[in-house]
């Protein structure tokens, strides 16, 4: 608590911890039980789906993955897949050539180094081709022990609007959020803010008048 008080004193533009806790409490009531919208039944499927979600909506990814996972159910299947075939199956997600290459090469690494299983540490995950901290945090938060906060475009935008942070740098934002958001809320906080960003705090047309945390937002219109 002393550390948090010092942090907010040094950073006067930052939202107070009491206000942040109120926001989390309100959002937890509306979004109780929410999780990732990406279709998955195991860590490997979430890994692939998250790679596909780059610059693409979860809805579009979910239209692609059922057929993809039926044909390629695990890392062993993807490791010997024809990259051109994977490209064709994921074409609608955008940047499909890079994504297909990442998926196949990542799967080869899983087979060679992890017996086809998704590892459970940040260091091992980010060593996989196509896997950055965001993807690794998604997997850690859903299936293992969270060690960080997922930072996507919604998190960046809304946390700046709330004056929780004052940067667009995802790495810096993650570090700052880990210092001010209670650790037990790291995973939930991400889901809450992402859902708020999708249905209310929309980038180009925010519905401030309908926002349930409007009174605590210094940027509300």
Buried (B, 14 or more C-beta within 10 A) or exposed (E): EEEBEEBBEEBEEBBBBEBBEBBBEBBBEBBEEBEBBBBBEEBBBBBBBBBBBBEBEBEBBBEBBEEBBEEBEBBBBBBEBEBEEBBEBBBEBBBBEEBBBBBBBBBBBBBEEBEBBBBBEBEBBBEBBBBBBBBBBBBBBBBBEBBBBBBBEBBBBBBBBBBBBEEEEBEEBBBBBBEBBEEEBBBBBBBBBBBBBEEBBEEEEBEEEEBBBBEBBEEBE
